[in-house]
Structures are given as structure tokens and as C-alpha cells.
Amino acid sequence: MVFFRILAGSILLLSLQDAQRGEPSPPSDFPASDARILDVQRMGLARARALRPPQASPDSPETVGLLLRSSEIKEALALARRIVETRPEHLVATLRILAEWLNEGDAPEIVAAARARLPSLPREDAATVARMLAGATLRSGQISESARIAELQDFVRTYDGTREAQQARVTLIALLNRDSTTRFAELEAFAGRHPRTVEAARALYTKAFDLHVNVVMRGEEPNGSDPTERFMKVLAIANELEYGAYPPCEWVDKAPDLVVEFFATDAIYSPANRDRMIEALTQFVGRHFTLHDGEATEWSAGYLVAHKIADLFELKGERIAGVERTLARLEQDTADAAAVRYLSALFYRREAQMTREDKGGPLRTKARAALRDLAKSGGGQYQRKALASLAALHFAEGDYRIARGYFTEFIDRYPESDWGWVAALRIGQTHEALEDLGAAVASYRATAARYASIPQARVLGHVHAARVLERMGTFDQAEAEYQAALAGWDSGYGTQYSSYWSAEPAEPGPISGLPTDRGVAYLEDLPSRIAQLRRSNATPGGALAERGRWLLERQRWTEAQVALREMIATYPKSRGIGEARELLHRARLEAALEPAGAGRPGVDDTKTLDALAAIAREPYTFGVSAAKIARATILWQRGAASDASALMTAALQEWHTRRSPSPGTAPTPLERDIAAIQDLVFRPKGDGVFKGTEWEGEPFSGGDAPFVVVNTDIRVTFAGGAVQRVTSAHVPAASRGGVLLIDNAEQATLARIITKLGGTGTTENVATMEVPNQPDRRSRNVMDFWRGFFQMRPGHWGGWMFQTNPIISGIEFGDAARTTAFAEVAIGYEGGVVALEKKNGVWKALGIGGRSIQ
């Protein structure tokens, strides 16, 4: 089952590369900048096809492939197992589809069922299945190279005369001949003895693959060499495979990739070889000129032009001019001149981005001009893509009025385009960016209605409308829009939808739990936000509290205080007073920490300390504890270690006491399941399921800090794909004592404190594999102080980790009855998955798998 978890992310990428693998997707009008949106749309469509297979062939290998490409891994493997056990005529085809992911350690039932079928299969099929099962063993990491050689030799003897045995001989040649000269000679001789066969194609491909990358990785070609002759050999083999009348097979299909992905390190070319390489690559591009539907400059022909050919021209001092000549030549030589013209615009845009050119620069000007010309005078797909790209380019550059005109023109000219819904959504975003909020809401609502058949369109239309309505203070209408978004969500398209609108800088962590990124919406956040708005809309003064929350999330501390103070003064008996006071304390805390230089040596922090002390005297909220933590930190920075430690201890003890769960309503069955899983998985001393395990190369034995930090916000995924953020105030059994319960918003507050008082400076990486974005000495000084009280460390990719190991980041239930579950855990920078099972109402941890660096 861990197999499912590991593959979920990587299969998404696979499902989006239909042009490279599997069934091709129809051409799209999406511009390159919106490729990620197209990826999600295609994944959702593939999943829908997979889950609704034709009635005539529900148990088919094709359905397994669709399920894999749409990340339905559990369903794919269940179907594959059924086919292997009951449909022997589909066994080979099914295993071929699974071949890259089949692992004996993670899918033992399929491997065992297939192995049991071997005696009853025709000899050729048996050989094919046996080789794939051997590959499953190899991928499980349970076999050494010498054992692999012995196994292959035994396979060749057992299945001598079959196609698979012949191909296994090629692998043996590669494994047995360490010297590359001998190996290449043996592979060529083998191909010569079996001309124009699949096994000959494999032998030639194996030699070319070795030449195109492995000789560099082994150090046989030193860095700084001229790789031209090696490239020409690879190119010759690729041409031989493509045009040498070999049978259709994997090795012929993959031959062009040998050229596209040719690898060299710090290559140095002679002047003559630069020209040879440019000419050879240009001819190759002319023979293989197709553009990827996504970011075309990063794939195939577009990649060769925008990267490799451009880099070679740069060595001659004419990067732009040289590529322009190449593109002009390709426009004359290839069948689709419009595609070449489109690539030229993408090349200019990429170069402008790489050189950080402002929007008035010559490259951006050329990109816009090329797109305008193609949008007016081109034809077919690339005329549409040019107009879409022109609108997207102006939008990204902040030219919202111009962009809105192009978006509108696109919808008018191409009303049936697959990109039309994105253009409609962007029109609403241009209204919003230009402060025409009423028009923005109307546009978003119209998008959700017009494109209701597209899950991303209807959800994002409603979510963006809700956010603008919140900005306008119309929280009752915002609630209705969020409810419509939740009702319209199709988890087949994922649990995160985004229009990738990065018009504003990223803001700090959210207070309400909703993302502050303008373009993204998370399924798990909608129920809690709807519940919050419902409470506020039904509470006297709730609109003022929501206004304060909205301002607080946007770092408008003073304005937030005004709104929240008004709510408290005007509605002193409202049941929302407690939450309003919490928000007010956070706003005051942020304002107190705002002055530049707070916490720095030599800076007068008196006003900050006084402001924090004033908050600390208020009736208790988490903000009161946070103010005391911040004040203690400044005292520590001043050298008052004793006072700092005493205040920090008091603050954390108060936090622990006031946030401890109190008797209340009986927990729901879901809450009981989550609590039981927490008890089994949260083992801060390294016992239970973690006993004897190593993490980051060390035995996990927990720490000895007086407090443990446990997150109350848990992402729960249900069978079928529904996702919910559940708040659990349960204190795991292994952590009775100094427990600090914390939610996501409170973690964001702690991060803000350490950022304001410790700064954002990072150390310079020295070693290649050194952890990136590590804080400098000033913030580490704060961290050292805090570590005396609870575990914490810098995040792997930035930020901070405050929770005590093992951190439970999510729980996924494997079935509707909630009898199986998988808890995602992290210990330091390493993650894993704990598999659990419930029998007779009692949960049990089965083991840990899916280990990875987070």
C-alpha cells in the first residue's frame, strides 16, 4: 500500500505527458504559462475515463493505464490483480503497463499471482512475464549486481530461443563487460549477428545510451572536454534506429530522446565543432519539429532550439541572432511555419525572463510583436495559442487593461476553445486588479455559470467571487459562494485548484486557514471557512470581526485593530467577543514587532517590550502567550538569560494549561478514529511502531525538552477522494505532560516572531548536498533559546518546524468503513507512511514504508 503513496505525485506528471507516452491528447489552445492548469484538466479527464470504462471491457489493460495516468493507484493495482488472476489473455499487456512501477515489495499479490501463471503460459509469453517479474525484484532493491547477472544467465538458459532471452543477452553484455571499448564492440557484434531485429535495436540503443550519458557519469569523458565526436556517434545510432527498417519497438521510439537528452558537463567546443553541432542539431530539429502543448521551450524540438542551439550560438557571441537565423530556416523547411513562429515568441519570452528584462525591453517587445503578428495572420491552433499567449503575457506583466481586451477578443473569436474558461476567469482577475470589485464579482459568477461543466472553472469562479465579496465586506454572499464552490468540487481533478495568479507577493501564513495566494483554492479549507463565516454571519458584530480577520491576513495591523476594537466596544455581549479578542491580540503583537531592527543588538526595544507587556496583561488568548514568548526572546537577545527563561517557562505553562482539552461533547466516531491513530503514531520517544528505526541516518529516540508541540489541524482524506481539515484537541497518550496544542495559524504566528526578531538571513551553502535556505546566526540564536523548551528546527526548504517528532501531517483512510488508514509522518527532514488497520474496533500499527526526504 505504501506503493500508492509514493507514486501519487510522480504519476501526475506521467499523466500530463500524453504526447510522450500513452494515448495522445488533442491539441490545446492553452498558452505555455497556463500549462499547469491544462495538466490538472487532462488528469481529471483521464481519471473520469478510467473510472467509467466501456461496459464491454471494464477489466482491460487500457483501463489500468488510464487509472495509473490519473493517479488512481489503488484502483489500478486492484484491477491489475483481478486481470492477472482471472484474464490470462490480458496478463502480458497488463504487466507491460505496470512494468515501470511494479515492485515486489509493494505489490506482492500481483507478483505472486503472475508467477503462479507462468507454467500455463505460451513460451514467449512466459518469457516476457518472467523478465518483468525479475525487474520487479530488481526494483525492490533486494538483489545485488552479481545475483542479477546469475539470474539473467539462468533466464537465458531457461528461455533460450525466445525474444526476451535474446534481449536479456544484450543486458548481460552490458553487465559483464566493464571496459566500454569491449562492451561497445560486443554490442555492435551482437547487432550484426541479428540484423534488423528488436534485439539488435536494443543492442544499438544500449550502446548509444551509454555514450549519451554514462561515459560522463563514469568519468571516462572529463569535464571540459569537447563532446562533439561522441554526440555524432549517438546521432548516427539514433538515425539508424529511426530510419534503418527496424521493427516498431521501444528502442526505436526512444531513439530521438538520445539526441534531445545528450549530456555533457562544462563542454568546450572548437570553433569548427560548434558549427558542426549547430548544423547537426538544426537538421535533427527539422526532422522532428513538433511542439509540446505545455512549455514548448522545455521539451523536444523547442528545448533543442531554446537551450542547446542557443547555448552554442552564445559561444559565438550571437545567441539571439543565431537562433533567429535558425528559426527563419526552420520556418522555410518545416511543414508548420506557424508552429515555428510561435516558438520564436516563446524563445524571446524565455530569454527575457532569464535576463530579468523589464517589460519595456527589446526581447519582451519582440515576443509581443511575434505573438500579435501570428494572432492576426496565422492560422489554426497556433493562431489561437498566439492570441492566448499575448493576453497571458500582458496579464503577467501587469498590463491589465490591455490583457482584458485580448482575453475578451479570444472568447469572442473562439467561444468553443478549451482555454476559454481560463480567459473568462482572467477577465475577472483584471477587474479585481483594477479595483472594479463589482465587475469582478459579476465576471467570476458568470465564469462559474458559463463553464459549469468544467470543475476548475466553476470552483475557482465561485472561490474568487467569494474572496472579492469578503474584501467588500459582504460576508453572507461570500459564504454562499464558498458553499457553491464546495458543492461543485470534483476531487477527480485533485484537492487543489489554482489559476496561478501571482500578481501580489506571497503573504505569510494564513490566520483563518484560507490560503492568501490569489490563485489557489484547497478543498480541505472550504468546510472550515464556510463554518467560520456561518458563525460570524449569525453573530452580532461578526462582520466587523471578519473584516478584522481579512485585514490581519493582509498585514494591515492598524486597520485590523480599528475594526476589532469597534466590534468589541459595540457588541460587548456577543458570543464572538473571545475570537475578536484573539484576533486583536495578534494584530497588536504584529504591530509591536513591526518596527525595523526589533531584537537587533544596540537597538532600543523599550517600546516593543512595553507593547508586548501590555498584551500579556490582557485576558488570556494564544496571542497573550505569543506576546510573552516574543518578550522573553528579546530579553534573551539582550543577555537577560534568567529573566528570559523564567518568562518563557511561564508563557508555555500558561499555554499548556489554558489550551488543554476540557470535558465537553462526546467525540464523534471519526474523532475517535483520529485519536486512536494519534496514540499509535505520535511516539516522541521513538517507541511503538518506530522502535529500532533510523531517521536521517540516526536511531530515533526522541528528545528531552520539557514541552511537546502537537498540531491540532490534521488533513484527513477519505475513501473516494474527499478531503477535510479536522481539528483534534486530543492529547496523544505518549505525550501526557507538558503538551502544547497548536493549530496552523498559531504556527504561522510563531514563525512571524522568529522572523521579526531573528531576521530572514540565510547561510551560504558550501557543499552540494547541504540543506538549503538555512538561517544565519541571528535567527539560530533565537532557535537555540526556544529549543531549551521544545523541539524545533529550520525547515528543509525554508521556514520553521515547531512540532515535536514524529509529526503527523495527514491521515488517509483506505476504505469507506475506515478499517484501514495511512498516516503521513515526518521526523526531521525525512518522511514516511505508517500503515494501520482496525479490527473489532481496535486500531493497530502495521509498519512504516514510503520513506523519502521531505
N, C-alpha and C positions, 0 to 999 in steps of 0.2 A: 504493500500500500504506500510505502514511502516513495516508491517509484512515481506515483501520481503527483506527489507534491513537488518533486524535483523537476518534473517535466513541464509543469503548468506554465511557467514563464517562457521556456525555450520553444514550446510548441506554438505559442502565439506567434513568435517570429516566423516559424515554419509556415504557418497558415497564411501568412501575408506574402509569401514568396511564390505565389501560384505560377508566375511567369517562369520561375526557375524549376519548380518541382510540382508534380501533380497536375491536376486539370487547370488549364489557363482560365484566368478571369477575363471578362470582357473589358475592352479599353475604357479608361475612365477619363473624365474631364477634370479631375482633381489636380490642382497645381501642386508642385513639389512641396511647398510649405505646408500643405494640409495632408501630407501623406499619412501621418499618424492617425488622422481621423478616418481616412479611407481604410487603413489597416483594421481598425476596430469594426467598421461596417462590413468588410469582407469576412472577418472572423465570425461575426454574428450570423451572416447569411449562410456561411459554411456550416455552422452549428445547427441552424434551422433545417438545412437539407439533411444533415446527419441524423437528427432526431426524428425526422419524418421521412424515412426511406421509402422507396416504392414498395407497395404491398407485394409485388411479385418477387422481390428479392430482399427481404429485410435482413437476412443473415448473409450478407455478401461482403467480400473483401473491400469493395468500394466504400461500403458504409463504415467499415473500420477506419479506412483512410480519412473519410470526412470527419469522423469523431476525433481522430488524432489531430487533424488540422484545426479543429475548433476547440481544442483543449479539453474535450470531454474524455479524459484519460481513463477514468474508472470505467465508464461505459464502453470505451473502445476495447479495453482488455477483457471485460466481461463478455463482450460479443466475440472477440477473437478466441477466447477459451471455448465458447459454445461451438464455434465453427470447427475448431481443431478436434473437439470431441465427437461432433456429430456429422460434419460435412467434409469427409476426406478429399473430395474432389476440389475443394477450395483451400486445402491446407497450405500448399506451396505459395499460392498467391497471397494468402493472409500473412504468412510468416515473412514474405518479402516486404510487405508493407510495414510490419513491425520490426524489421531487421535492425534498423539503426538504434532502436530503443529497447529491444528485448534484452533482459538481463536476468540471468538465472537466479540471482539473489533476491530480486524484487518481483519477479513473475514466475515463481517456481511451478505453479499449476499448469501454465501454458507449456513450459519447457518439458515438464513430465508427461503431459498428455501427448505432445508432439513426439517425444522419444518413444512412447508406447506404440505409436502408429508406424514406426519405421519398418518393422518386419512385413507389414501388409502393403507397403507402397511399391509401385514400379521402381526399378533400379535407379533410373535417372532422378525420379522424384525423391527417392530415399537419400541419394547422394546430396541433393540440394538441401533437404531438410537437415541432414546430419551436419553439413557445413554451417548452416545458420545456427544450429544448437551449439556447435563449437564456438561460434562467435559470441553467443550469449554467455558461455562460460568465461571467455576471454574478457568480455566487458565487465564481468563481475569482479575482476581483479584476483581471481583465485587460481591463476596458473602462471608459472614462470615461463621465460622465453624458451629454455631448454625443454620444458614439458610441452610447450606449444609445438616445437619442432617435432618432437617424438609423436605427438598426437596427429600432426599433419602427415607424417610419414606413414603412420598406421592407417589414416584415412585413405591415402593414395593406394596403399596395398588392398584395402578392403573394397574400394570402389573403382579399381583400375578399369580404364576404358570409358568412364563417364566424363561428361563435360566438366563437372565440378572437380573431379580428380585432376583433370588437365590444368584447371585454373589453380588448384592447390599446389601443383608443381611450380607455378610461377612464384607463389608466395614462398615456397621453400628455397628457390633460387635466391630470392632477396634476403632471406634469413641466414642462409648458410654461407653466403659469400660476403665477408666483411669488407674486403677490398673493392672499392667502387669500380675500378677498371675491369676486374674479373667479373663482377656482378653484371655490369653493362654488357660485356661480351657474351656472358651466358644467356642473358635475356634476349639479346639480338639473335643468337643462335637458335634459341627456342622458337622465337617468332618465325625464323626462316624455315624451321622444320614443319611448321604448322601454318602455312601462308593463308592469309585472308580468313582466319577463324577468330572466334571470340577469344580463345585463349591467347592467340597471337596479339590481338588488340590489347589484352590485359598486360602482356609482357611489355609491349611498347609503352603503354601508359605508365606502368610501374617505373620504367627507366626514366621517362620524361618527368614523372612526379619527383623522383629522386633528384633529377637535375634542377628542377624549377625551385626547390626549396631545401631539400635535405642536405645537399652538399654545403650550403651556407650554414645550416644549423649544426652540422658536424665540424665546422671549421676548415673544411677542405678548400673553400674559397675564402681567403681572409677578407676582413672588412677593408674597404678602399680599393678593391680590385675592379677591373673592367669586366663586366659580366656579359659582354656582347656575344662572344662565341658560344657561351653556354645558352644564352637566350635563343640564338639561331638554331641550335640543336633541338631545343624544346619546341620551337616554332615548326621545324621540319617534321618532328614526330606528330605534332597536333594536326598539321596538314595531311600527313599520311593517314592518320586515323579518320579524319573527316572525309577525305576525297579518294581514299585507296580501296574502295569497294569492300569494306569490312561489313559483316552483318550488323544490323542495328543492335546496339548493346550499351550498357552503362559507360564503357570506356570510350566509345565514340561520342556519346552525348556529352561527356565531361571534358573532352579534349580542348575545346576553346577556353575553358577555365584555366588550363595550364598556362596559357598566354596572358590572360587577364590578371591572374594572381601571381605572375612571375615575381620572385623575391630576390632582392639584393640589398646589401647593407652598405651605406656610405659609398655607393658606386662612383667610380671615376672613369669617365669615358674620354677616349681620344677624340679629337675633332672629327675624324672620319667616321668613327663608330657612333658618335652622336647622330650623324646624318643617316647612317645605316639603320639605327634603331628607330628614328623618326619615320623613315620611309617604310620599314617593315611593319611598324605599328599602324601607320596610316592605311596601308593596304589591308591589313587584318581588319581594322575598323570598317573599311569599305565593304568587306565581305560579310561582316557580322553586324551591320548597323541596325540595331533595334534599341529603343529607349525604354527603360524601366518606368512603370506607371508612377512610381514614387519619386524619390530624389534621384533623378536620372544621372547626375554627375557622380554618383557614388556606386554605380552599377555598370557592368559590362562595357559597351562601346562608349557610353558617356563618361565612365570612370577613366578609361584609357586616354580620352581626349583631355579631360579636365585635370587629370593628375599626371599620368606618366608622360604623355606627349608634351604637356605644358611644362613639366619639370625639365625635360630635355631641351626645350627651347629656351628655358630660363638659363641653362648653362651657356647658351649662345648669346645671352643678353637680349632676347626678344620674345619673352614669354607670351605677351598678349598678341603681338603682331604675328608670331609664328603660328599660334593657334588659329588666329583669324584666317591665315592663308590655308591652313589645313581644313577648316570648316568650309571655306569657299570651294576648295577642291572636292570635298565630300558632297557638297550641295549639287555639284555637277555630276558626280559619279554614282550617287545612290538613287534609289527609286523614290524615296520620300524626302524631297527637298524641304518640305515644311517641318519635318522632324529635325533636320539639321539646323534650320533657322531657330527652332525652339531651343535646341541645345546651346546655340550660341548665346541666347539670352540668359540661360541658366548659368553658363560659364561666366559671363560678365557679373552676374549677381553673386556667384560664389567668390570670385576674385575680390569684389567689393567688400564682402563680409570678412574675408581672410585678412584684408589690409585695413579693416576698420574704417573704410572710407565713409565720409558723411554723405547724406542723401543728395547733395548737390555735386558730388564728384563725377569724374568722367566715366567711370565704369558703371555706376548706377544709371547715369544718363543713357549710356549705350544699351543697358539692359532694358530700360523702359522703352527706348526707341525701337529696339528689335521686337519687343512684345506688341507695341502699338502697330507696327507695320504688318506683323503676322496676323494680328486680330482683324485688321482691315482687308488684307489682300490674300491671306492664306485660304485654306480650305480644310474641311473635315475636322478630325479630332484635334489637331494641333492649332487650328484657328480658335477652337473653343478653349483649349488649355491656355493659349496665349492671353485671351481676354481674362480668364480666371486668374492667371498669374499676374497680370498687370494690376488687377484690383487688389490681389493679396499683397503685392509689393508696396503699393501706396498705403495700404492699411498698416503694414508692418512699420512703415516709415512715419506713421502718424498723420498722413495727409487724408484725414477722414472725409472731408467733403468730396475730394476727387475720387477716393476709393468708393464712396457711396454711389456716385454716378456710374462707375464701372460695374459695381455689384448689381445695380438696378438694370443696366443695359444687358448684363449677362442673363438675368432671369427673363427679361423681355424677349431676347433673341433665342434663348434655348430653354424654354419652360420645362422640358422633359429631362433636362440634364441631371445626372446623378449627383452633381455638385451644387445644384440649385438650392437645396436646403441650407447648405453652409453659407452661400451668398446671402440668403434671406436672413440668417442668423447674424451675419456680419453687418447687415444694414442696421439692425437693432443696436449693435455694438457701436456703430458710428454715431447714431443718435445719442447713445449714452455718453460716449466720449465728448461729444459736443454739448453736453448738458441739456439736451432736449429730452427730459426724462419721460414726459407723457408720450411722446412719439416712440421712445424706446420700448416702453411697456406695450404699446399697441402693436409695434412691429414684432416683438418677441411672441406675443399671443397669436398673432397672425401666422408666424412661422410654425408654431406648435399645431395650429389647426390645419394649415395647408399641407403640411408634410407629416400628418399624424401617423401615416403608415411606416415612418422611419423612426425607430425608437430614440436614436440620438437627437433627432430634431425635436420631437415632442417633449422629451425630458429637458433638454437644455433650453428650449424655448420657455418652458414654464419656470425653470430654475432661475434663468436670467431675469425674467419678468418679476419673480419674487424678490430678487435682490435689489432691483431698482425700486420696487414698491417699499421695501424696508428703508432704502435711502430716502424715500419721500415721506416716511413715517406712516404709511398705510399698512399697518401690520396685519389687519384682518384679511385684506386681499392677498397679502404675501403668504399667509397661512394656506389660503385656498390654492394658490399657485404651487406651493410645495406639495400639497396633497395630490394635485393633478400630476405632478412630476413623479411622485412615488407610485401612483396608480399606473402610470404609463411606462414604468421602467421594465425593460426586458433584460434579465440577467444573462441571457444568452449572448448579449453584447458586452458582457463584463459588468463589474461592480463600480467602475469609474468611467464616466463620460467626460470628455473635455473638448472645448473648441480651441484650446491652446491660445488664449488671448493673453499675451504678456505685455500689455500696454503700460502697466504700472509695475514698479519694483515689487518683488516678493515681500510680503509683510511677515512679522513674527507670528508665532503660533497663535491659533485662534483662542478666543475666550469662550464663545458659545459652542465650539465644537465644529462649526461650519468652516470650510476652507475659505481663506481670504483670496486665493488665486481667482482672478476674474473668470477664467475659462473652465474650471473643473468642478465637477459635482461627484460626490461619493454616495453610493446607495446607503451605506451604513449610517450616514449622518442625517438623512432625511427624517426618519421617525423621531429622533430626539429633538430636532429643530422644530418639527411640527408640534410636538408635545409642549415644547417651551413656548412657542407662540400661542398655542391654545390657552396655556395657563395665563400668559401675560394679557391676552385679549379679554380674558374673563376676570381679570384682577383690577381693582381701582388703581389707577396710576401705572398700569402695566405698559402703556405706550411710552411713557417717559422712561421707564426702566429699559425698555428695548432700545429706545433712542440712545440712552447712555451706553448700552452694550455695543451698539453699532459704532459709536464714536470711539469707544475704548479700543475696539479691534483695529481702528484706523489711526491709533496713536494720537488722537486729538484729546489729550488728557484734560485740558482746562474745560473744553466744551462738554466733555463727558461728565465732569464734576457738576457743572451747572444743571444739566438735565437730571442727574441723580439726586442732587440736593433738593431740587424742586419737587421731585417725586416724594421724597421722604418728608418734606415740610408740608406738602399739600395733602398727602394721604397717609398720615401717621398711623392709622389703624389698619392699613391694607395688609393683607397676608403676604404681599410681595416685598415688605419692608426688609426682611432679612436678606433676600437676594440683592436688593438695591444697595443695601449697606455693604455687602461683599464687593459688588462692582465698584462702589465709591472708594472703598479702601484700596482696591487695585489701582484705580485711576490716581489716587493720591500717592501711592507708592511709586508708580511710574513717573509722576511729575517730580517727586522728591529726588529720584535718581537721574533725572534728565540733565541737570547742569553738567557742562563739559568738565572733565577732569575729576569727577567724583571718584574717590578712592585712590587717587594718584598721590605719590609722595610729594609733600610740600604744598598740597592744595588744602585750603581751609574748608573743611567739611562740616563746619558748625551748623549751617543752615540745613544741610541734608540730615544730619544727626537729629536736629530738633524736630524736623518734619517727620522723620521716622518714629521718634519717641512719641509724638502726638498721635500717630496712628496706633501705636502699641497700647495707648491708654483707652482706646475705643472698646466697645463691646466686641466679644470675640467673633472673628471670621478667619478664614485662612489668610486673608490679607494682613491681619494683625500678626500672625506667626511669621509671615513673609517679611513684614517690616522689621520685626525683631531679628530675623536671620540676616537681613541686609545691614542693620545697625551693628550686629555682632561682627560681621565681616569687615566693616570699616574700622571698628576698634582693633581687630586683628591686624589689619594693614597698618594701623598707627603704632603697633607694638604693644598694645594693652592686652596681652595674651590671656591673663587671668580673667579680666572683666569680659573679654570676648567669649571665652569658653563658658563662663557662668551664664551669660545671656543666651548663648546658643543652646545650652542644655535646657534652660527654662523654656525657650521657644519651642523646642522639639518635644519636650514633655507635655507642654500645653497642647500642641498639635495632636500628639498621640492621644491624650485624654479626651479632648473635645471632638475628635473625629472618630473615636472608637464606636463601633456599631452598638446601638441600643435596642432593647427588645421592641419589636413592632409587629407589623403584619407577618403572617406566616409566609415563608418563601414559596415561590411557585415551583412546579416540577423542573422547569428549565433552570431556575436559580439553584435548586438543589443539585442538579447535574453539574453545573459550573463549579459550585462549591466543592463537590467531591473531587472533581478533576484538579482544582487548585490544590487541595490537600495532598494529592498524589504527586503532582508535578512541581509545586513550589517547595523544594527541599534545599534551603540555603546552606546546609551543612554537607551537601553532596551525598546524602544517604538515599535510601529508596531506589528508585529507578536509575539514579545517577551513580550509585555505588560502584567504585572501581573504574569509572570513566575518566578520560582525559580530554581537556578542552584547551585549545591553544597550546597544545604540547605539554600541559601540566595536569596533574590529578586535580579534580575539582573537590575542594574540601570546605568551601565557604570562607567567610571572614569572621572577625570577632568584634565588629563595630556594635555599639550599644543599641542602634536602631536599624530596622529593616524597612525598606520602602516597597510598597505593594501597590500596583496600579489598579484602580477601580474600574477603568474603562477597558472592556475586552471586546474585541471584534469576533463575533460569532457568525459562522457560515453554516447554513442548514442544508440538508439534502435537497437538491433541486436548485440551489444557487442563491437563495435569499440570504441577505446579509444584514446584520443588526449590530449596533454597538450597545452592549449590555453593561449597565453599571452594577458592579458587585461589591458590596461592602463587607463581604466575608473575609475574615482573618484566617488564612491557612493554618492548619493545625501545627505545622512545623515552625511557626513563627510567633507563637504566643509570647507576649512580652512587649518590647518597645517597637510596636508596629506603627508606621506612618502610612496611612492610606492617602493616595494621591490620584487625581484624575489628569487627563491630558492638558487641560487649561492650567492647572496648578504647576505641572511640569514646565509649561511654557513660561510661567512667572518666575520660577527658579532659574531657568535659562536666561531670562532677561536680567535678573540680578547679577549673575556671574558675568554676563556680557558687559553690563554697565560698569561694574566695579573692577572687573579683571581685564576688560578690553577685548578686542577681536583679533589681536596679533597672533600670527602662527609662526612656527619654526620652519626653517628651510630644510627640505628633505636632502639628505646626503646619499643614502643607499637607495637603490632602485626599488626594493620591496618594502621600504619604510612606510609606516602608516601615514597617509596624507593628512593635511589640514590639522596638524596637532597644535594646540595652543602654546603660546610663548610663556616665559617665566612669570609674568604678572598674573595671568589667569590661573596658572598652575599653583601659584601661591594661595589663591582662594580655594582651589580644589584641595590642596593639602590640608587646609583648615577644615573644610567640610568633611573630608574623609575620616577625620577623627570621630565622626558621629554616625555616618552611614556610607555604604559603598557608593562610589560614583567614579566616572572616568570620561574622558573625551570620546565623542562618537567617532566611528571609523572614518566617516566621510564629512566630518564637521559636526557641530552641535555638542550636546552633552547627554550622558546616560546616567540617570539618577536612581533607577530601580535596582533593587538587590537581585543578584543572580540566584536562580535561573528566572529570566524574565519571560512571562507568558504573553506573547504578542497577539495570539489569536487561537480560537478553538473551532475546528470544523467537524461537524457531525456527519458520519458516513451514511446514515440511513434515517428515514423519517421517524422511526421509533426511538432514535437516539440510543442505540445499543453499541455503536462504535464511534470513536472520536479520535481526532488527531490534534494535539496541542503543539503549536509552533512555539519554540523556545529559543532563547539566546543566552549564552553565557559568554560575556565579553563580546568579542568580535566574531564568534563562531555560533552558528545556529544549527538547529536540528528539529526533528519532529518526534514527539512521544506518541506512540500508538496506544490506545486504551480500549477496553471492552467492558460492557456492563452485562453481568449475568445475575439473574434473580435479584435485580435492583442494586447490585453492588458493583462499583467500578474497580477495575484492576489495570495497572500499567503493564503493557506487554513488552515494551522495549523502545529503543531510540534508533532512528535512522535519518536519512536525508541530511547528513551533515554538510555544512557549507559555510563559507566566510560571508558574513553579513555586510 
